[in-house]
Amino acid sequence: MKTTPVWNSIAIIVITIFCLSCRQIDINVPCIDLRKNYSEKEFLLTDIADVTYLHLNSDDEDYLYRGFISTLTSNTVVIVDYWSGNILFFNKDGTPKSRFNRKGNGAGEYRSLSTVFYEEDADDVYVSPFMGTRILVYSSEGKFKREISLPQGTRIGAFDSFDDTSFFFYDANKEPMRDGRDYKDLPASNLISPFYLISKKDGTVLDYVELPMKPIFLGIYYKGEPLSSIITRQIKYARGVLLCNPENDTVFLYGKDRTLTPVLHKIPLADATDPMTYLNCYVDLGGFQFIEIYTVRQGDIFPGNFPAKYYMRNKKTGEIFRQKLLLPDYKGKEFTISPTQGMCGSENDFIFELDLLELKEAYAQNRLSGKLKELVATLKADDNNVYVIAEFK
């Protein structure tokens, strides 16, 4: 197994976490103990964040989409329409800016879209095809600039911009199930969570981080065969990138200085729970950490229905409680902040998408108020959805 300058410290940290209880871990490493019955605490989003609504204008039918925000800069909103292959650019006020589609099988084209992010200063649009082995770079007008090859034998599971010269990605090829092997058949030494820091210019490997895993399959077995799992391995973060090792129920921060630090831990560990529960990373915003815990029930055939519990931790007091987040303008609607329920924008932004049909129904039931009600009143039934941007204090 390849080692790096950070490997020894990683091994020490992980072994320490394996061997020690929550109380014995360094006090600076927060711990969520699921043996405790955390109380629910209600928050208004408007009390802990500055909330704005965003609608992307669709008067031009070319700017209707089925997709999601991939990047939110100070001036631009980028939408990825995975179904059509369109990548659309809007001004921050919602007016259309530009769009392109390079879907195809030729040079400088993609057959599918996975991750897209935009760097406005250089006008670089980085595109990762689904399970791709390369990254394509375009201008916001769709001009092909260059192709960046990944390290040999790797495929992108997730990737994000890390700094001005590099990006960080998780190698999905190291998932044992990708090549048909079961976790139970592999020694622990073969199970690693590999992350790469590579150059935006030419794909040169700048750093390589391995998080050892226990031989645990975090998914379900159907008729004796491993079916699937839901794992969030990395999360965008202002101070670097958050790396999740759910087999060991620990989240690490890989910082801008290329150091690795444990930032959150869960007990009991996944393999000591029945049904199995694991830590599916978390989102760090303002004064809070928002935590998602999955429960794996072997009777569930559809992994997307794994039960989840959502917690939040006050970073100042250390208090942990179950999430209950409400928006005054949307009566009866509860919001959840987790790696799978929305996306991070800039340093302390979290973006929720509101389904327009549901909003229209809520409007008819008089459950909307304020600026949200005013906005929905102006929209057609076949318009684009509405986004809530919460900038945490």
N, C-alpha and C positions, 0 to 999 in steps of 0.2 A: 504494500500500500504506500503510495507516495506521501511524503511528509513535506511540511512547509515550516517556515520560521514560527508560525503560530501554533503548530501541531502540539508541541509539548504542553503548552498552556491550556489548549482545548482538552487534552486528555485528562489533565489534572482536574479541571473544572467539572467535566462530566463524571469522572470517577467519584469526586467529592459529592456531587448531587446524588449519585446512585446510593452512596453509603450513608449519607446523613439524613436525618429527618428535617422537616421544615424549620423547626426551632434552631437546629444546629447549623444550618446554612448561614453564611454571612448575613447580618441584619440588613445589609443594603440590597439583598436580592429578595424582592417581594414574593410572597407565596400565597396561593389560593388553596385552601384545604376544604375539599368537597365533603368531608365528614361533618363540617359545620353547616348549620342551617342559616344561611345568610338571609336577612330580611330584604324585602323589596322597598326601594326608595323611588319616589316619583320626582322627576325633573321636567320642567319646561325647557325645551331646547333654547328658547329665547333668553332664559336666565343664565345659561352657561355658554352660549354662542351667539354671534351676530348672524342672523338668518336673512337671506335674500332668496328671491325666486327668479328662475331663469327659464325663458321659453325661446327656443330657436325658431326664428321666423320661417314659415313654409309657404309664403305666397307664391314662390317659385316651386313648382312640384318637383323639380330636380333636387330640392333640399328637404324633401320628406324622406324619412329613413326609419329603419328598424335596427336600432343599435344603441350604443352607449358612449358616454364621454370617455375618451382615453387620456386626454390631456387638457388641463385648464391652466393657462398662463395668465399674466396680467392683462393681456390684450386679446387672447384668442381662445376659442373653444374648439376642440377637435373631436369629431364623432367618427366612430368606426361602425359601419354597417356590415356585419359579418356575413349576412346572407347574400348581399349583392356584390360585395367587394369594394363598395364606395368608401372613400375617406373624405369627410366634409369638414370645411373650416368656416367658422362663424366669428364675427366680432363679439366682444364681450357683451354688447347690448343686444345680441341675438340676430343681427343682420348677417345674411350670407356673405361669404368672403371668397372662397374658391372650393373646388372639389376635384377629385381625380379617381380613376379606377384603372388599375394596371393588372386586372385579373386575366390570367392566361397561362400558357405553357412555354412562352418564349423567353429570350434573354431579358432580364430586368423586369420580369413579371412574377406574380404570385398566384398560386392556385387556390389558396385560402388565406384567411387572416387570423392571427392569434393575438399578438401584442403589438400595439402601435403607440409610440410616443413622439412628441414634437418638441424640438428645441428652437425657439423663436429667433434667437440672436443669429444663429447660423442658417436658419431656414432649412433645417434638416428634419426629415420625417423618417424615423427608424421603424421598419416593418419586419415583423417576424411571422413567416407562414406557420400554420399549425404544425407542431412537432418538427419544425424546420431545423436544418443544419446550417443556415445562413441568415444574415440580416441584410435587408435591402434598404438603401437610403435614397430618398427622393426629396425634391423641393415641394413646397406646399401647392405648386401648380402641377405637380405630377412628373416633373422632369427627373429621369433616373440619373443619379449621381455616381453610385458605386455599390459594390457588394462586399460584405464582410463575411469571411468564412469563420465558422466556429472551430474550436479545437477538434481534432480528429476523433471520431467516435462519440461525439456528444450531440444532444438534441435539446432545444430550449423547452423547459417546462414553464419557466417564467423569467422575465427579464425587465430591468428598469435602468434608467439613467442613474449613475452613481455620482459622477462629478463631471467637470467640463471635458475630460479626456477619456473617461472610461464608463462602461456599464457592467452591471452585475447580473449573472443569470444562474439558474438552477438547472442541472443536467438531468433531464427526465429519463435518459437511457440507463441511469443507475438504479431505477426502480426495478426490482427483480421480476415483477409481473409483466414488464414490457416484453421480455423474451420467453414468457410462458412458464417460468419457474416460480415455485411457491416459496414464500418466506420460510416456511417450516423446513424446507429442504436445504437451506443455506446456512453455513456457519456464520456466527456473528461477525467474524472478520471480513466477510464479503458484503456486509450491509453498511453502506455509508450514504450520507447525504452530501453530495459534492456541489460546491458553489464556485463559480469562476468570476474573477474580475478581469475583463479584457479591454483592450484598446478600442476606442471608437474609430480610430483611423484605419487599422489593418487587422484587428482581431488578435493581436499578440496577447498571450496570457500574462497578466501582471501579478496575479495572486490566485491561489487555489486553496480553498478551505474545505475540510472534511469534518462532518459531525458524526461520530459513531452512533449507530442505531442498535437497539435490541432487535432480535429476530421476531418481531411482532407484526402481524398483518392487520392494519387498521382499516379493515373493511369487512365484508360479509362473505360467507361461503354459501353457495347455492348448489345443492346436490353434491356436496363434497368438494366443489371447485371454488377457488377464489374468484370473486366476481368483480369487486371494485372497491375503491376507497375514496374518501374526500379529504384531501390534505392541502393546506395552505403552507407552502414552504418558505416564502419570503414576502415581506411587506415593505412598501416604500416608506421611508422615514427621513425626516430632515437631517438627522445626525449621522446617517449612513443607511443601513438596511437591516431590518429585523429578520433573523433566520430562525425558523421554527423546527424543532426536533421533537415532534409529537410522540415518537416512540419512547422518549425519555421525559416527556412532558415539560420541556424547557424551551424558552425563547432566549436567543442571544442577540446582542447588538454587534454587528460588524461596523465599526466606526470609520470615519473619514481618514483616521490615522492607521487603518488596517489592523486594529486590535479587536479582539473578540471578548465580549463581556456578557455573562448571564444577567438577564434583566427581569425574568419572571419564571416561576416554577409552580407546578401543580402536584398536590398529593391527594389521595394515594396515586401511585403511578398506574399507567394504563393496564399493565399486566397483572395488577393486584385488585382489579375491580371486575365485578360481574353484575350486570352487563358492563362491557369495557367502556370506559370514558377516557377521552384524551383531549389535550389542549391544542386547539386549532389556531395557534398564533393569537395576536391581539392587535388593537389599534391604539396608538398613543397620541392623544389630542389634548392640547391645553393642560388643564390640571388633572386629567383623568386617563386611566388605562381602561379600555373596553375589551373584555375577554369573552371568547367563544369556546364553549366546551361541547364536544360531540359525544353522544352515546351510541354505541354500535350494538344493534339488536339483530341477532342472526336470523330472525324470522322475516326481516324486511328484505324484499326483493329489489326495491328501488332505492339505491343508495342516497338519492337526493332527498329522501324522506327521513334521513337519520334525525332523531330528536336532538335538539340543541338547546343549551341554556346559555343565557347572556348575563354577564356580570360587569360591574364597573368598580374601579378602585380609585379612591381619592389619593392622589400622589402625595399630598401634603400631610394628611392625617393617617394614611394607611388603611382607612376603613374600606371594606368590600361589601357590596350589596348587589342584589339583582336589579337589572336595568328595567326602568319603566320611563320611557321618554315620550313626551307629548308635545304637540305643536298647537298653540292657541288658535291659529287660523284654521285648523282642521279637526273639528270635534269628532271624537271617537276613533281617531287614527293613532296607533302606537308605532314608534320608530325603534329600530334596532341598529346599533352600531357594532359591526363586526367585519372581519375580512371578506365575508361572503354576502353582506347585505348592502353594500355600497362601495364607494371608492374614495381614496384619499386624493385631495387636490394638491395645493401647495402645503406649506409647513403645518398648519393647523386646520386645514379645510377637510370636511367630509361631505360627500355629495350623495344625496338620495334622489332616486327617480320616482316620480308620481305618475301612475297610469292615468291617462286622460279620461278614459271611459269611467274609471272609478271616481275621478274628480267631478265629472259631469253628473254622476249619480248623487254624489255628496252635495253638489250645488243644488240639485233639485230637491234634496231633503233638508236644505237650509243648514247644512253642517259646516259650511265654509264661511269665513269672515275675512275682514281686512284686505290686504293687498292680494292674497291668494284668491279670494272671491272675485275681486275686480279683474284679475288676470283671466281666470277661467271663463268669466262671462263673455270675453272677447274671442274665445277660441272655437273653431269648428270641431265637429265630432271626429273628423279624420285628420286632425292636426297632429303635430309632434307632441310628445309628452312634456311634462313640466319637471324641472329640477329644483330641489332645495339645496342651497349651498350654505352649510353651517360652518362659520369660522370660529373655532373655539378660543375662549379667552384664557 
